[in-house]
Amino acid sequence: MISLQDIERIFPVGDEEVHALRAINMTITAGEYIAIMGPSGSGKSTLLNILGLLDQPNQGTYLLDQEKVSELDEDQQAEVRRHKIGFVFQFFHLVPRLTAAENIELPMTLAGIDSAERKERVAVALADFSLTNRGGHRADQLSGGQRQRVAIARAIIMEPKMILADEPTGNLDRAAGYEVIEILETLNSNGMTVIMVTHDPELGLRARRCIQMVDGRIIP
């Protein structure tokens, strides 16, 4: 499903260059559940951003489903993101002025899906995530756990092949965080690839494979 070959990411900082990623080589097969761990500044989120086509490597090749997605133009990469990749972030990234239902619906609206189908799929998603009675509430009217459930529902509404989760429990209490992890693990058990950045060693142990990073490198 995924192959990274000699990926490098360099950021200019003043007169110096910071190597966020160094010679990253990895393969991820469909349906894996992976935790990416390491200290702050180790390159975890940079790697996740490249996997999600939110950032571009300075060097190397990214293959997704045997397609060199690192060589696509911005519009082509946006199309890949829309249909193959779902994102879950620590701070939810919901649109404040929209309701829970409208946030979930947004990716389908951008994809030009018919209104009737959108409404039907949103209703199913709200029920699946125990949010039916919260569909008309804005983000500031929801608890942290409810916001993250909305974010996950939005991430999977286009039925992507993989979910990229950056510290998905980092802004939640333990009970809500556990609930979110159970949802991600259920999605994985149903065949979706889950790749999660986390500082939590307990969550790292729950994953089927743990990738450790230090100073922009993957540690064998």
N, C-alpha and C positions, 0 to 999 in steps of 0.2 A: 504493500500500500504506500509506504513512505520510505524514501531513501535519501539520506543527506550525505553528500560526498565532498569532503575537504572544505566545509563551510567556515568562512572567516567573516567576522563583523568587527569593524574598526570605527571608533568614534573620535573625531578631533576634539580635544579639550585644550583650549589655548594654543600653545605652540607644540603640544604633545599629542600623541595618539594613544588611545586606550583600546586594547584588544579585548572586546567583550566576549568574543568567541574565537577559539583557536583550533583549527584542524578538526572540526566536528564531523565524525563519520558515525552514522547510526542507521539502523533499519527497524521499522515498526510494521508489523503485520496487522491486517484487519482484525478487529475484535480484541486487541490488547487493552489492558488496564495498567497504565504506567504512571508512576510518581517520579517527578524530577525534583531532586533535593540538593541542598548545598547552602553555604553561608551567603549572606547578603553580598551582592556584587560578583557572584560566581558565574553569572550569565544565564540563569534559569529563565527569567522573563524575556530576555533577548531571544533565547532559543525558541520559546513559545511563540513570540511575535513573528519570527521567521516561519515557523510551522504554519501559523495562521495567515501568512501573507500580509501581515500588518507592517512588516519591515523587510528590507532586502539585504541579502549578504553582499559583502564587497567582493567575495570570491567563493567559488564552489557551485555545486549543482544541487537543486532540490527537485526530486522526482516525486510526484503524487499520482498514483495510479498510472505509473510509467510515462507520465507527461512532465516535461521540464517546465514546471510552473514558475521557477525562478527567472525564466526568460520571457514570460508573457508580459504584455503591456498592462497598464493599470486597469483598463476596462476588462480585459480578459481575466486578470487576477480577481477583480471584484465579482465576476460571474462565478469563478471557482469558489470563492468564499461564500457566496449566497447559497450555493447548492450543495456544497460538500463539507462545510466547516461551521460548527456552532461555538460561540464564545460565552464563557461565564467568568465574571471578574469579581474581585474582592469587594468592590464598592458598587456592584450591581449595574451601574451605567444605564439605568432606566431613564426614559424621557420624562421629566418632572410634570409637564403639563398634561400628559396622557394618562388615561386610566390603565389599570392592570390589563384589561382586555385589549385596549388599543396598543399597548406596548407589545403584547404577544402577537398582535395582528400585523405590526409594522413591517417585518421582513416580507410577508406575503403581499402587502400593499406595494412595496418597492419592486417586488418581482412581477407585478401586474396580474396577480391571481384574482379571479372573479369574486365580487363582493359576497355573494351567497356562499361560496365555498369557504371564503375566509371566516365568515361568521360561524359556520358549522364547525370548522376545525378549531377555532378559538373556544367555542363552547365545550368541545371534547377536552381540550387542554386544561381549561379551568377546572373541569370535573376531575380529571386525572390527577391534578395537583392540589385537590381540596381547596380550590380558590373560587368556587362558583359564587359564593356570597361576597366576594371581594372584587369581582370583575369591574365594577363601576367606581372603585376607589383609586385615587391617585397614589403615587409612590409614598408621599409624606403621610398618608393615612394607613400605611401598612407597617407591620413589624419587620425586623430585619430578615427573619426566616421567610416571611411571606414575599418580601422583595426578591430574595434569592430564588424562591420557587417560580416567581414570575419570570425572572431572568433565565432560568433553565428552560421553562416552557417556551419562551421566545427563541432560545438557542436551538431548540429541536423542532420548531414548528415547520421548518422547511425540510425536515427529515434528512439531516446531514449524515455523512458517514462517520464523522468524528466530532467529539467535544473537546475543546481546549479550555481548561479551567485554571485560572491564576489565583491561587490562595482562596478558593471558593468558600472556606469557612472562617477566613481570617477576621471578618467583621461581625461574627455571630457568636452568641453564647453557645455553650457546649451542647445543649439539647437541640437547638436549631441547627447547629453545625452537623451533628450526627444525622439528623433528618435529611439534610442536603446530601451528605455522603451516601446515605442509603439510596437516595434517588439516582445519583450518578452510577452507583453500583448496579442498580436495577437496569438502567439503560445499557450498561456494559453487558450484563447477563443476557440482554435481548439482542446482542450483536454489535452494539455501537462501540467504536474505539474511544477510549477516554484517556486523555493525557493531562495530568494535573501537576502544577507546581505547588509545593507545600513546604513549610518549615516544620510541620508537625510530624515527629517520628512515628507516632501511632498511625497516622494516615498513610505514611510511607510503607508501613508494614502490611497494611490492608491491600495495597496494590499488588498485582501479580508480578510486576517487575519494577525495580527501583533504579533510577539512573542518578548517580552522584556526580556533582559538578564542583570544581574548584578552579578559580582563576581562568574561567572561560574554556576549560577543558573537561571532557568526560573522563572520570576516573574508572579504570577497569575494575 
